[in-house]
Amino acid sequence: MGLGVLYVYLGGLNSIEYTVENVNNYHLVGRMFQGQADAKEIEDYFFEAKDFAIGGIIDGELTILHYNDTTLAKKEIKLFIGVLLNNAADTLDLPAGYALVKVPAQKAIRATILANNAVIPGPETIEAKLKEKAEKTGLTPQSFTIEKYLSETEMVIDMPVKN
């Protein structure tokens, strides 16, 4: 199979849908990470959270809260890697090392991506389009994104807006 055919097969030609959505706050459980973008901990935390979500240990979706912190050093990132709870009222015993983060939000700009993660545009491109959609609709975006990994071929990225 040629690279072009593989790209199409993986959904590389699928368009990304950008919408304004009403949301009802975000409640996440997971681990905070701040450090180099190529650190092994990111992968470790991601797959740990994926196991919790897929295994039903935590009822929710694998999620990364990506902070756009301008105070970070070059090539440094700040993430909260975990699970977005399906039911915010859930009282659960947090796994060791996990914390609960609550993000108040009533509205978000959303990118819905139906393609394999290997062929989607880079985060800078998607974030720029989210900000552009916010401007066009008169909304002011927050300085972070919430990336929900729904399956191998479906991802939703929310950028909550200021109330």
C-alpha positions as CSV (number, residue, x, y, z in Angstrom):
1,M,0.0,0.0,0.0
2,G,1.5,3.4,-1.0
3,L,1.8,6.2,1.5
4,G,-1.0,8.2,-0.3
5,V,-3.4,5.3,0.0
6,L,-2.4,4.7,3.6
7,Y,-3.0,8.4,4.4
8,V,-6.5,8.3,2.9
9,Y,-7.2,5.0,4.6
10,L,-6.3,6.4,8.0
11,G,-8.7,9.4,7.4
12,G,-6.1,12.0,6.4
13,L,-8.5,13.7,4.0
14,N,-11.4,13.9,6.5
15,S,-12.2,17.4,7.4
16,I,-12.2,18.6,11.0
17,E,-15.5,20.0,12.2
18,Y,-15.3,23.2,14.4
19,T,-18.5,24.0,16.4
20,V,-19.6,26.0,19.5
21,E,-21.0,23.6,22.1
22,N,-22.8,24.0,25.4
23,V,-20.9,22.1,28.1
24,N,-21.5,21.4,31.8
25,N,-18.1,21.8,33.5
26,Y,-15.3,19.3,33.3
27,H,-14.3,17.0,36.1
28,L,-11.1,15.1,35.5
29,V,-9.0,12.7,37.6
30,G,-5.4,12.1,36.7
31,R,-1.8,13.2,37.1
32,M,-0.2,16.6,36.6
33,F,2.9,16.7,34.4
34,Q,5.3,19.6,33.8
35,G,8.5,19.0,32.0
36,Q,10.2,18.3,28.7
37,A,7.8,17.4,25.8
38,D,9.6,14.1,25.1
39,A,9.6,12.9,28.7
40,K,8.7,9.2,29.2
41,E,6.3,10.1,32.0
42,I,3.8,11.5,29.5
43,E,3.5,8.1,27.8
44,D,3.4,6.3,31.1
45,Y,0.6,8.5,32.5
46,F,-1.3,8.3,29.2
47,F,-1.4,4.5,29.1
48,E,-2.1,4.3,32.8
49,A,-5.2,6.6,32.3
50,K,-6.2,4.7,29.2
51,D,-6.1,1.4,31.2
52,F,-8.3,3.0,33.9
53,A,-10.9,4.3,31.3
54,I,-11.0,1.2,29.1
55,G,-10.9,-1.2,32.0
56,G,-13.9,0.5,33.6
57,I,-12.0,1.3,36.8
58,I,-12.9,4.9,36.2
59,D,-16.1,5.7,34.2
60,G,-15.0,8.3,31.7
61,E,-13.0,9.2,28.6
62,L,-9.2,9.3,28.3
63,T,-8.3,13.0,28.4
64,I,-5.4,15.4,28.4
65,L,-5.8,18.9,29.7
66,H,-3.1,20.9,27.8
67,Y,-2.1,24.2,29.5
68,N,-0.8,27.0,27.3
69,D,1.4,28.3,30.0
70,T,3.6,31.2,28.7
71,T,5.9,31.0,31.8
72,L,7.3,27.6,30.8
73,A,10.8,27.1,29.5
74,K,11.4,26.3,25.8
75,K,10.3,22.7,24.9
76,E,8.6,22.4,28.3
77,I,4.9,21.6,28.6
78,K,2.3,21.4,31.3
79,L,-0.4,18.7,31.1
80,F,-3.0,17.0,33.3
81,I,-3.3,13.5,32.0
82,G,-6.2,11.3,33.1
83,V,-9.9,10.6,32.7
84,L,-12.8,13.0,32.1
85,L,-15.6,11.7,34.4
86,N,-18.8,10.7,32.7
87,N,-20.7,11.5,35.9
88,A,-19.4,14.4,37.9
89,A,-21.4,13.2,40.9
90,D,-19.3,10.0,41.1
91,T,-17.5,9.7,44.4
92,L,-14.6,7.4,43.8
93,D,-11.5,6.4,45.5
94,L,-8.7,8.0,43.5
95,P,-5.9,5.8,42.3
96,A,-2.6,6.4,44.1
97,G,-1.0,9.6,42.8
98,Y,-4.2,10.9,41.2
99,A,-5.9,14.2,41.8
100,L,-9.3,15.7,40.9
101,V,-9.4,18.8,38.8
102,K,-12.6,20.7,38.2
103,V,-12.8,23.1,35.2
104,P,-15.9,25.4,35.3
105,A,-17.2,26.0,31.8
106,Q,-20.6,26.4,30.2
107,K,-19.5,26.8,26.5
108,A,-16.5,25.6,24.4
109,I,-15.2,25.7,20.9
110,R,-14.9,22.1,19.7
111,A,-12.9,20.4,17.1
112,T,-14.2,16.9,16.1
113,I,-11.6,14.8,14.4
114,L,-12.5,11.5,12.6
115,A,-9.1,10.2,11.6
116,N,-6.3,8.1,13.0
117,N,-4.1,10.2,15.3
118,A,-1.1,9.5,13.0
119,V,-2.6,11.7,10.2
120,I,-4.3,14.6,12.1
121,P,-2.9,18.1,11.8
122,G,-0.6,19.3,14.6
123,P,-1.9,20.8,17.8
124,E,-0.8,24.3,16.8
125,T,-2.9,24.2,13.6
126,I,-6.0,22.9,15.5
127,E,-5.6,25.4,18.3
128,A,-5.3,28.3,15.8
129,K,-8.6,27.2,14.1
130,L,-10.3,26.9,17.5
131,K,-9.2,30.5,18.3
132,E,-10.4,31.7,14.9
133,K,-13.8,30.1,15.4
134,A,-14.0,31.8,18.9
135,E,-13.2,35.2,17.3
136,K,-15.8,34.7,14.5
137,T,-18.5,34.0,17.1
138,G,-17.5,36.8,19.5
139,L,-16.2,34.4,22.2
140,T,-13.0,34.7,24.3
141,P,-11.2,31.4,24.6
142,Q,-9.4,30.1,27.8
143,S,-5.7,29.4,27.6
144,F,-6.0,25.6,27.6
145,T,-7.5,22.7,25.6
146,I,-9.2,19.5,26.7
147,E,-8.3,16.6,24.4
148,K,-10.7,13.6,24.6
149,Y,-9.5,10.4,23.0
150,L,-12.7,8.6,22.2
151,S,-11.2,5.9,20.0
152,E,-8.3,5.2,17.7
153,T,-10.1,7.2,15.0
154,E,-12.1,9.8,16.9
155,M,-10.8,12.7,19.0
156,V,-12.6,15.8,20.4
157,I,-10.7,18.9,21.4
158,D,-12.5,21.5,23.5
159,M,-11.3,25.0,24.2
160,P,-13.5,26.4,26.9
161,V,-14.5,30.0,26.6
162,K,-14.6,32.7,29.3
163,N,-18.1,33.4,30.7
